[in-house]
Amino acid sequence: MNKVAAFLKESQTELRRVNWPSRDETIRYTWIVIVLSAFLTVVLGGLDYLFTYVASKYLL
């Protein structure tokens, strides 16, 4: 039980040292992730469509 209490106390101490992002930074980073995910979705979907087209046209 003593080890659990020590772990929880050390965890709490470490969490106080964390440099948490501001609300504006969090919103900005979230939008960056959404935009990049959408972009990669379009690129990978386009490549999938292209490869499927080429395979069905010339290989099958």
Beta strands, then each sheet from edge to edge (+ up, - down):
end
